[in-house]
Amino acid sequence: MRADRQHTVFATVALLVTALTASVLASDLSVAEGKKNSSRMKTEAASGFLNLKDARVIDLTHSFDQHTIYWPTSPSSFQLSRLHYGRTEAGYFYAANSFCTPEHGGTHLDAPIHFAEGRQTVDQVPVRQLIGPGVVIDVSRQASTNPDYRLSTEDIRRWEATHGVIPRDAIVLLRTGWGKRWTDRKGYLGDDTPGDASHLHFPSYGKDAAELLVKKRKVAALGVDTASIDYGPSKDFIVHRVANEANVPGLENIANLEELPELGAWIIALPMKIAGGSGGPLRIVALIPL
């Protein structure tokens, strides 16, 4: 009886240990799975892997139409002219238009030659440079109280303290919160005087931050949800000059940055391939792993 009772006790303890171990393992697996899911975007961005089948696609492009915002000194805006719309003599439907636009308006790319003599024109920017991991730096809080806010090196260091050093060839997107102002020209530019760009107010990159990103981090492109990679009051366009001299293009008037994570998205930013162009309309999208 004593041996049987001892055997029973051992068996009971063994079952309890097994159950407890299974519970702990299940808990560990659950935590591990949570960590795996939360870090998957970072891992995929760092490893270069992206499952297109499972990716969420975000359009970062404003539509081109009669309301599209151009630089105040632009001689014209977007014009769409109908060439044909309706049934042809053969009986089938046919539609075609022509359009005319300055290079630098709406969601567009600034080619390096825009502010750097002898650098790449829009058709010469390598396509590979325009596809890469996205880095979103959020300064919307600072910009909400200072419309002339400029990204600082301290902002970048804070971002890197959380996410790690910005990877080489990243496409950096500055989120200022200005995208929500797109339908309000004066609110977006800070002034709506036709032909006058001397009273503009909106946030963007600062010189020191641009030099850190371009010269030290070797990023592929600088993008922003305002009208310029230089802040509104700029008179020397130093950020353009720093970036363009290094053959780093600018991506301006980007939409929907509030939908992107600070790290983990992949960016595809393809402009109209205009031979010899200093810039052009841009279709830019983000792919976010689910």
C-alpha positions in Angstrom: 0.0 0.0 0.0 2.8 2.4 0.9 4.6 1.7 -2.4 1.3 2.2 -4.3 0.6 5.4 -2.5 4.1 6.7 -3.2 3.7 5.8 -6.9 0.4 7.7 -6.9 2.0 10.8 -5.3 4.8 10.7 -7.8 2.4 10.4 -10.7 0.3 13.3 -9.5 3.3 15.5 -9.1 4.5 14.5 -12.5 1.1 15.5 -14.0 1.2 18.9 -12.2 4.7 19.6 -13.4 3.7 18.7 -17.0 0.6 20.9 -16.8 2.6 23.8 -15.3 5.4 23.4 -17.9 2.8 23.4 -20.7 1.2 26.5 -19.3 4.5 28.3 -19.0 5.5 27.2 -22.5 2.1 28.4 -23.9 2.6 31.7 -22.1 6.1 32.0 -23.4 5.0 31.2 -26.9 2.2 33.8 -26.7 4.7 36.5 -25.5 7.2 35.4 -28.2 4.5 35.5 -30.9 3.5 39.0 -29.7 7.1 40.2 -29.8 7.5 38.5 -33.2 4.5 40.3 -34.6 5.5 43.6 -33.2 9.0 43.4 -34.5 8.3 41.7 -37.8 8.1 45.0 -39.7 11.5 46.1 -38.3 12.9 42.7 -39.2 11.6 42.8 -42.8 12.8 46.3 -43.3 16.2 45.4 -42.1 16.5 42.1 -43.9 15.1 43.4 -47.2 12.2 40.9 -47.1 8.7 41.9 -47.9 5.7 39.7 -48.5 3.8 41.6 -51.1 0.8 39.3 -50.8 0.2 40.4 -47.2 1.3 44.0 -47.5 -1.1 46.9 -46.9 -0.7 49.5 -49.7 -1.0 53.3 -48.8 -1.2 55.9 -51.5 1.0 58.9 -50.5 0.0 61.0 -53.5 -2.3 63.9 -53.8 -4.4 63.9 -57.0 -3.6 66.4 -59.7 -6.5 68.7 -60.6 -7.4 72.4 -60.7 -6.9 72.6 -56.9 -3.3 71.3 -56.9 -0.9 73.5 -55.0 2.1 74.9 -56.8 4.9 77.2 -55.7 3.5 80.8 -55.6 5.8 82.0 -58.4 4.8 79.2 -60.7 3.6 80.6 -64.0 0.8 78.1 -64.4 -0.9 75.2 -62.6 -2.3 71.8 -63.7 -4.4 71.9 -66.8 -6.3 69.0 -68.2 -7.9 69.4 -71.7 -10.3 67.0 -73.2 -9.4 65.6 -76.6 -12.3 63.2 -77.0 -15.0 61.7 -74.8 -17.8 59.6 -76.2 -18.7 57.2 -79.0 -16.5 57.1 -82.1 -17.8 56.8 -85.6 -17.2 53.1 -85.3 -19.5 52.9 -82.3 -17.2 52.2 -79.4 -16.4 54.5 -76.5 -13.1 56.4 -76.4 -11.7 58.9 -74.0 -8.4 60.9 -74.2 -7.0 64.1 -72.7 -3.9 66.2 -72.8 -2.4 67.8 -69.7 0.1 70.5 -69.0 1.9 71.1 -65.7 5.1 72.7 -64.3 7.5 70.2 -62.9 7.3 71.4 -59.3 3.8 71.2 -58.0 1.5 68.7 -56.3 3.2 65.5 -55.1 6.4 65.6 -57.0 10.1 64.8 -57.1 12.9 67.3 -57.1 15.8 65.9 -59.1 19.3 66.7 -57.9 19.9 69.1 -60.8 17.1 71.3 -59.3 19.7 72.9 -57.0 23.0 71.4 -58.0 24.6 72.0 -61.4 25.8 68.9 -63.2 23.9 66.5 -60.9 21.2 64.0 -62.0 18.2 64.9 -64.0 14.9 63.2 -63.1 15.4 60.5 -65.8 18.9 59.8 -64.5 18.0 59.1 -60.8 18.4 55.3 -60.4 15.1 53.5 -59.9 16.6 51.4 -57.2 17.3 54.6 -55.2 13.6 55.3 -55.2 12.5 52.0 -53.7 13.6 51.4 -50.1 12.8 51.1 -46.4 10.8 54.1 -45.1 11.9 56.1 -42.0 9.1 58.4 -40.7 10.2 61.1 -38.3 7.3 62.8 -36.6 7.6 66.5 -35.6 3.9 67.2 -35.8 3.8 68.2 -32.1 6.6 70.7 -32.5 5.2 72.1 -35.7 1.7 72.5 -34.2 3.1 75.4 -32.1 5.8 76.6 -34.5 4.9 76.6 -38.2 8.5 77.4 -39.1 9.8 74.4 -37.2 12.9 72.7 -38.7 14.0 69.1 -38.0 17.0 69.1 -35.7 19.8 66.6 -35.2 18.3 66.1 -31.7 15.0 64.9 -33.3 17.0 62.4 -35.3 18.9 61.2 -32.2 15.7 60.7 -30.3 14.3 58.7 -33.2 17.4 56.5 -33.3 17.3 56.0 -29.6 14.0 54.2 -30.1 14.5 52.5 -33.5 18.2 52.2 -34.0 20.5 54.0 -36.4 18.8 55.1 -39.7 19.8 52.5 -42.3 21.8 53.5 -45.4 19.6 54.0 -48.5 16.5 54.7 -46.4 13.8 57.0 -47.7 13.3 59.5 -44.9 9.8 61.0 -44.7 9.2 64.0 -42.4 5.7 64.0 -40.9 4.7 67.5 -39.8 1.0 67.2 -39.9 0.7 69.6 -42.7 -1.0 67.1 -45.0 -4.3 67.8 -43.4 -4.1 71.4 -44.6 -3.8 70.4 -48.3 -7.2 71.7 -49.2 -6.5 75.1 -47.6 -3.9 76.8 -49.7 -3.2 79.6 -47.3 -3.1 77.3 -44.3 -0.8 75.0 -46.2 1.7 77.6 -47.5 1.2 80.2 -44.8 0.3 82.8 -47.4 -1.7 82.8 -50.6 -0.5 85.9 -52.3 -0.2 85.1 -56.1 3.4 85.5 -57.4 4.9 86.1 -54.0 6.9 83.5 -52.1 8.4 85.9 -49.5 5.9 85.3 -46.7 5.6 81.5 -46.6 5.4 79.6 -43.3 5.5 75.8 -43.0 7.9 73.3 -41.3 10.5 71.1 -42.9 14.2 70.0 -42.5 16.9 72.0 -40.9 20.4 72.3 -42.4 22.2 70.3 -39.7 19.6 67.5 -39.8 19.9 67.3 -43.6 23.7 67.1 -43.4 23.5 64.3 -40.8 21.0 62.3 -43.0 22.7 62.9 -46.3 26.4 62.9 -45.4 26.5 60.5 -42.4 23.5 58.2 -42.8 23.7 58.2 -46.6 19.9 58.1 -47.1 18.4 57.7 -50.6 15.9 60.5 -50.5 14.3 63.2 -48.3 10.5 63.5 -48.3 8.0 65.8 -46.5 4.3 66.5 -46.3 4.8 70.2 -46.9 5.6 72.2 -50.1 9.4 72.0 -49.7 12.3 70.1 -48.1 13.3 73.6 -47.0 11.1 75.4 -44.5 8.8 78.2 -45.6 10.8 81.3 -44.8 14.0 79.9 -46.4 15.8 82.3 -48.7 18.9 80.2 -49.4 17.3 76.7 -49.9 20.2 75.2 -48.0 18.5 71.8 -47.6 17.9 71.4 -51.3 21.6 72.3 -51.9 22.9 69.9 -49.4 20.7 67.0 -50.6 21.0 67.7 -54.4 24.7 68.2 -54.3 24.9 64.5 -53.0 22.5 63.3 -55.7 19.8 62.9 -53.1 16.3 63.9 -54.5 13.5 65.6 -52.6 10.0 64.3 -52.4 7.5 67.1 -51.7 3.8 67.5 -50.9 3.4 63.9 -49.7 0.0 62.7 -48.5 -1.2 60.4 -45.8 2.0 60.2 -43.7 -0.1 59.8 -40.6 -1.0 56.3 -41.8 2.6 55.1 -41.7 4.6 53.5 -38.9 7.9 55.2 -38.0 9.7 52.2 -39.2 8.7 49.1 -41.2 7.1 50.4 -44.4 8.7 50.1 -47.8 8.5 53.1 -50.1 8.1 53.2 -53.8 8.5 56.7 -55.2 8.5 56.8 -59.0 8.3 60.1 -60.9 7.4 60.8 -64.5 10.5 60.0 -66.5 11.1 63.4 -68.1 14.4 63.4 -70.1 16.5 66.3 -68.8 13.8 67.3 -66.3 14.6 69.0 -63.0 11.6 67.2 -61.4 8.2 65.9 -62.2 4.9 64.5 -60.9 5.4 61.6 -58.5 3.3 58.6 -57.7 4.5 57.4 -54.3 3.1 54.5 -52.3 4.0 52.7 -49.1 3.8 49.0 -48.5 3.3 48.0 -44.9 3.7 44.3 -43.8 0.6 43.0 -42.0 
